[in-house]
Amino acid sequence: MKIRVGFGFDVHQLEEGRDFFLGGIRLPDAPHGAVGHSDADVLIHAICDALLGAANLGDIGLHYSNKDPRWKGMDSTFFLRDVTRMLHERGWKIENVDCTVALERPKIVPHLLAMKNILAPLMQIAEEDISIKATTTETLGYVGRHEGVNAYAVALICRD
C-alpha cells in the first residue's frame, strides 16, 4: 500500500456586505464575506490543495485559474468533487482530512456538522474522517482585525 500526505493553505480577504461561504455552506450570521474569483470558500480551497498536493497534482490555481471566466462565482463544492474525481482516476482513495480555520467571527462550531454533511459525500468518505477545527488569532494580525480568513488542511490518501 502506498500512502501520501498533503498540506493545503488558503487565505481570502474579508469584506462587509458579502455572503460568507465556508465548508460548502453559507454562514447566515457572518458580518463579512470572503472576496475571491469563485465563492471564496477558504476551507474547501485548502482541502483541495492538500488533496492535490498529496497526489502530486499541483494546486487549485493550476486546475481552476482565477483568470478563467468559467470559475467566476463558482460554488467551490464543484472543485472538491472534481479533485476527488481526479484522485480516484489515478487510483487514490481519500482516508481523512484534518482542517483548521482561523477566524475571529462568526463562531463556526455550530456549523461544523452541516459542513461535514456537505464535504463527506464530495470526498466519498465518512463524516468521522473529516476533522474541522476553529481558532482565532487573539485579535492579532489580519485575522484579528477581521480583514481576512485563512484555513489549513492536511489530507491522507492511499492506494494499493
Secondary structure, 3 states (H helix, E strand, C coil): CEEEEEEEEEEEEEEECCCCEECCEECCCCCEEECCCCCCCHHHHHHHHHHHHHCCCCCHHHHCCCCCHHHCCCCCHHHHHHHHHHHHHCCCEEEEEEEEEECCCCCCHHHHHHHHHHHHHHHCCCHHHEEEEEECCCCCHHHHCCCEEEEEEEEEEEEC
